């Protein structure tokens, strides 16, 4: 799908809920930072020089020798997209929120299946990302590895034997790799074990963030866990470490859900059905409330309390109900109260279509 | 000590406020502290990674306020990024800044990563020598394993391959 089309559709492959453990692990993401040899990092570049980086990447993705490794990539300058379209790419997790600042000298590359995206001139010249549904970190790294090899047929990377891939911020140097999983952890939260688990994660060299990365809140009981260390560990070490920690958290979350369901069945069922009822009939919904209700409903679907609703629909809703997409669908500017009414209407319609 | 606010988690943020000469102390956990901050009390400024990095670098390069005193300081020969600038922004200027400020970066990298040596992927083009070195490393491990399993014929193959690669390294080639 061309980029101009991608921003018209709320759906993205990571929402497909088809990977392993996809009721708890929503998505897996791997991104690597790469810089071009001999060119200062983006924060020092004037517009002209930034455009040279974009041009170099354009040549790299057109290199026929690399076509097989790269797949169908399309490059688009951020300035060619409307502010709304740029925001939708953020909401779909295809680019980072910070990437929208000073967008004039930046470009985005997307593969037509939306699995691979490259941010050009973010903090580093290239940030290559792969996003897959479920717990699929190894697959994600394999895809990135290939794309990286493909680009390298044309580009010379800033690399040192000792320090690995050289990056703008020393926290990324080495592999330049940040692997992360997005987890839905309502069980740990309800049983008040979440902070204990998150604390333990910190001790394993991992870090926890909210839904949209650094500094964002954990809306809808969703947490992103990622590696901190990029130097002295291989890409395989990093993914293996994150996978085994994720499996630990997963087991804890499952145990918490089981315990809740066994000991507090009415309370959990009540909570899930209330959420479903509210989403189905409410006339005014804020983003925060909706995310909370979707989280409860997601738990209900995973525990088989509610049937007929797929995790995929809930994943898609999380993007659809954000201000940018509501604006896109309605085709008009809305004040926050108008948007809350529109959001409630949209959700009603989506849930009415679910077979009873 | 438990958090004054929730009484559940360990207090890690200790706040002393002096209002009209009256001193109050509160001990909060990270979670309550950030909640209270979000409500607009606005103590404990939000941790910004770049400022944090800049702070660490500043410390590495000679202590408090060193950055201001050396606003220019030494400059990277390629991109012209000065020590002071790096300290302020927490970002380096280009790939050459790493070897240029190597001595100062080493302790910082150790502190961030617990390590100062890359062991991951090596690019095919720009990392030719590194790739060969890594390959030798790899073969040596397999040689050791083969000897351990008493597969001496395989071990001999690995040994020959290692010799071959070492020879190309000595000759300055990239294999």
Contacts between the chains, C-beta under 8 A, distances in Angstrom:
chain1	res1	chain2	res2	distance
A	35	B	95	6.2
A	37	B	95	6.3
A	37	B	126	6.1
A	38	B	78	7.8
A	38	B	94	7.9
A	38	B	95	7.6
A	39	B	94	7.1
A	40	B	78	7.6
A	40	B	79	4.2
A	40	B	81	7.6
A	40	B	93	5.4
A	40	B	94	4.3
A	41	B	79	8.0
A	41	B	91	6.8
A	41	B	92	6.7
A	41	B	93	6.2
A	41	B	94	5.8
A	43	B	89	7.2
A	43	B	91	5.8
A	44	B	79	6.0
A	44	B	81	6.7
A	44	B	93	5.3
A	44	B	94	7.2
A	123	B	91	7.4
A	145	B	121	7.2
A	148	B	121	7.6
A	148	B	123	7.9
A	149	B	124	6.8
A	152	B	123	5.4
A	152	B	124	5.9
A	152	B	125	5.8
A	156	B	125	6.2
A	156	B	126	5.2
A	157	B	123	5.1
A	157	B	125	7.7
A	157	B	126	5.2
A	157	B	127	8.0
A	158	B	94	7.5
A	158	B	95	3.3
A	158	B	126	7.8
A	159	B	95	7.8
A	159	B	122	7.5
A	159	B	123	5.4
A	159	B	126	4.7
A	159	B	127	5.1
A	159	B	130	7.5
A	160	B	95	7.4
A	160	B	98	6.2
A	160	B	99	7.0
A	160	B	118	7.5
A	161	B	118	7.6
A	161	B	127	7.1
A	161	B	129	6.5
A	161	B	130	4.1
A	161	B	133	7.1
A	162	B	116	7.5
A	162	B	117	6.1
A	162	B	118	6.4
A	163	B	98	5.7
A	163	B	109	7.5
A	163	B	116	7.6
A	163	B	117	7.8
A	163	B	118	5.5
A	164	B	118	3.0
A	164	B	120	5.9
A	164	B	121	7.9
A	165	B	118	7.8
A	165	B	121	7.9
A	165	B	123	7.8
A	166	B	92	8.0
A	166	B	95	4.1
A	166	B	98	5.4
A	168	B	91	4.9
A	168	B	92	6.2
A	169	B	49	7.7
A	169	B	50	7.3
A	169	B	53	6.6
A	169	B	90	6.6
A	169	B	91	5.6
A	169	B	92	7.7
A	170	B	53	6.9
A	170	B	92	6.8
A	170	B	105	6.6
A	170	B	108	6.2
A	170	B	109	6.0
A	170	B	112	6.2
A	171	B	49	7.2
A	171	B	53	6.7
A	171	B	112	5.6
A	173	B	98	7.4
A	173	B	109	6.9
A	173	B	113	7.9
A	173	B	118	7.9
A	174	B	113	6.8
A	174	B	115	8.0
A	174	B	118	4.8
A	174	B	120	6.3
A	175	B	118	7.3
A	175	B	120	3.9
A	175	B	121	6.5
A	177	B	120	7.3
A	192	B	8	7.3
A	195	B	9	5.9
A	195	B	31	6.5
A	214	B	49	6.9
A	215	B	46	7.1
A	229	B	112	7.7
A	229	B	113	4.9
A	229	B	114	6.7
A	229	B	115	7.4
A	230	B	113	6.6
A	231	B	109	6.2
A	231	B	112	7.6
A	231	B	113	3.9
A	231	B	115	5.2
A	231	B	116	7.0
A	231	B	117	7.4
A	231	B	118	6.1
A	232	B	113	5.6
A	232	B	114	6.7
A	232	B	115	2.6
A	232	B	116	7.3
A	232	B	117	5.9
A	232	B	118	7.2
A	232	B	119	6.0
A	233	B	115	7.6
A	233	B	119	6.7
A	233	B	120	7.0
A	234	B	119	5.2
A	234	B	120	4.4
A	234	B	121	7.5
A	235	B	120	5.1
A	235	B	121	5.8
A	237	B	119	7.9
A	238	B	120	8.0
